[in-house]
Amino acid sequence: MQVFGLVIIGILIGTFVIAMGGGGGAFYLGVLTALFGLSPVTAAATSLVTALPSIYVGVIGYWRHHRINFKIGNQMLIAAIPGVVLGLLLSPWIPEKIYTWIIALLLIYFGIKMLMRRTQQRSPQHPQIAALTYGSLGGLMVGISGSSGGGPIIAGLLLMGESLFDATATSSYVLAGMCSLGALVHAASGMVDWSLGIPLMIGAVIGGLFAPTIVEYLDRYPISEQILRVILALMLIFFGFKSLF
């Protein structure tokens, strides 16, 4: 019964987060710590490894629909991969409380900026610098905390002027690259709880298969992008405050 429940949870999370351009690390962390009592270290390792296959599936679907902006995505990856490595090296030395505050304030900041901006934005004056900045922040989140790092990536793409649905596709591509390294290291550490991770992973992959099709459907209705943009911004703010209290 527990396995079935985990698969269902994985389907729901996988569908939602891939459709929104995230890896789902925060959702998996919440489920694993709150419902199953895993330690933060084990939950972080399990959540990252669990999310990775569904991200791959989502990227393939978005690629088939020609939604990925490889130019911006590759610029983000150039900064994200070193960020992951740096985060992995720094993680034993950074006090958890300090890191929690930094990430929480960044998520709240990005969420507020997204709420204050209109749907269509001009590209920034220095798009390469913006891409490198957001990519490095996402990479650091993966390396230090074991989260998927989707918050800075999707928020950065939207603030750089990408439409919501193209941003979700490109974000999934960036997450696939930077989470691969983080997941490999965390899996090698032996901290992954496979008994919980595998059922979640199976469900998440199923959800990842549906997500690109759902995005294509929603893209037919302009109002859906505005609504989802607000939801995404509020989610970033919520997770920022939730991590503080």
N, C-alpha and C positions, 0 to 999 in steps of 0.2 A: 504493500500500500504506500509506503514511504517513497519507493522508487517511482511509482506512478505519479505521485504528487510532485516529485522533483521534476519529472519530465514535463508535466503541465506548466509548472512555474517557469521552466526553461523556455518553453514555447512562447509564453506570454512575454517574458523579458526579451528573448531573442527577436521576436517580431517587432516589439516596440522600439528597442534601442537601435537596431540596425536601420529601421525606418527613420529614426531621428539622428542618425549619424554617429552614434556612440557605441562603445564596446560593452556597456552594461556593468562595468566593474563595480560601481556604487550600489547597483541593485543586488548583484550577487553577494557583495560584502554584507549588505543588510540582511539578506536571507540566511547566509551561513553563520553570521554572528548572533543575530536576534533569535532565529528559529532553531538553530542546531548547536549553538553554544561554542562554536570554534573560536580559538584564540585569534586575535587580529593578524598575527603572522601567518598562521595556517590558512585563514580565510582569504588573505590577500593573494597568497600563492595559488590557492584553488580557484579563486575568481578569475584571475588572469588567464590561467590555462583553460578554464572552462569557456571563456568568451572567445578565444582565438578561432576555433573551427567555424563558428557562426559568422565571424567577421569575414573569413575567407569566402564563405558561401555568398554573403551579401555583396562582396566586391565583384565576384564573377557575375552576379545578376546585374549590378549597376554597369559593369563594363559592356554587357550585352545590350543594354539600353543606351549606351554612349553618353553617360552622365558624368563620368569622372574627368576632372580637369587635371591631367597628368602634369602639366607645367607647374602649377601651384603646389600640387601634391608632392612632387619630387623636391621642390624647394623646401617644403616643410620637413620632408624626410631627411634631407641633408643635415638639418639642425637637430631633428628628433633623435636619430640614432646615437650621436655623441651624448645627447642629453640623457638617454637611457643608461648609457655606460657610466656617465658621471653620477647619475642618481644612485646606481647600484654601489658605486664606490663610496658615496657620501652617506648612504642610508644608515650604516652602523654608528655614525658620528653625530648625526643631527638629532637633537632631542625631539621626541614625537610631538610634544605640545607646541613647540615653535613651528615645526613643519605644518601641523594641523592648522594653525592660525594663518600661515602664509597662504596655503591652498584655499582655505575657506574665504579669505578676503578677496583672493583672485576670482573665485567663482562668483561671489556676490558682485564684484566690480563688473565682470563680463555680462552677468545677467542684467544689471541695471543699464549698462550701455546698450544692450540689445533692445530693451524696452523703450529707450529714449530715441532710438533711430527708426527711421521709416523703412519700409520694405525694400525699396530700391535705393541703393547707395552707389556713389561714385567710388572708383577704385582709389586706394590711398596713394599719396604722392610717391611713396617708396615701397611698392608692393613686395619686392624681394626681402627688404628688411623686416616688413611685417610678417611675411611667411616664415622667415627664419626665427623670429621672436616667438610666435605662437607655437611653432614646431618644437623649439627647445623647451618651452614650458610643458608641453604635452609629454615630451620624452622624460623630463625630470620627474613628472608625476608617476610615470610607469616605473622608472628605476627605483625611486625612493619608497613609494607606498604600495606598489603592486596593482594600482588601479589602471584602467585602460587609457587614461589620459585624454578622453574624448572631449571634456569640457573646454579646455583652451583651444583645441583644434576646430571644433564646430563653431564655437563663438568667434574665433579668429576669422574663419572663412566668411561668416555672415557679416562681420564688421568690415571685411575687405571688399564687400559688395557682391558676393555670390548669392544666387537665389537659394532658398532654403533646401530645395530638393537636390540641386546640384551640389550644394555644400554637404549634404548628408552622404552623397555618393563619394565625394572626394575625401571626406573625413574618414569613411570606412577604409578607403585605400591607404591613407596615412597610418591609421591604427593597425592595419594588417602588417605593415612593415615594422613599426616600432614595438608592437606588442610581441612579435615573434621572438625578438631577442630577450625581452623581459620574461616571457613565458618559459623559454628554454632554460634560463638561469634559475627561475623559481622551481621548475620541474626537477632540475638536477639537485636542488637543495634537499629534496626528500620531504618537503613540508606540505605537499599536495595531498588532500584527502580525496582519493579517487572514488571511494564508495559514495560520496556525495557529488563529486565533480562530474563523473561519467553520466549519470542520469540527467543532470542539468545540461551537460554538453549536448546530449542527444536531442533534448527538447529545444535548446537554443539553435541548433543546426536546422531543425524543422522550421522554426520561426524565421531564421535567416533566409530560407528559401522563399517565404511569402513576402518578405519586406519590400524588395524592389518592385514587385507587382503592385503592392499597395501604394507605393510612392507614385508609380505611373498613373494609377487611378486618381489619387488625390490631386495630382498636378493638373487635372482637367478643370479643377474648381479653384480660381484665384483666392477665394476667401479662405480656403483650407490652409494656404501658406501663411496668411496673416495670423490665423488662430494658432497654428502649430508653432509659429515663431514666438508668440507670447507664452505658450505652454513651456517651450524649451527654456526661455529666459527665466520664467518663474521656477522651473526645476533647478536651474543653476543656483538661483538665490536660495531656494529651499535647502539644497544639499550643502551650500555654504554655511548657512545658519545651523543646520542639523549637526554638522561636524563640530561646531563650537559648544553645543549644549547637550 
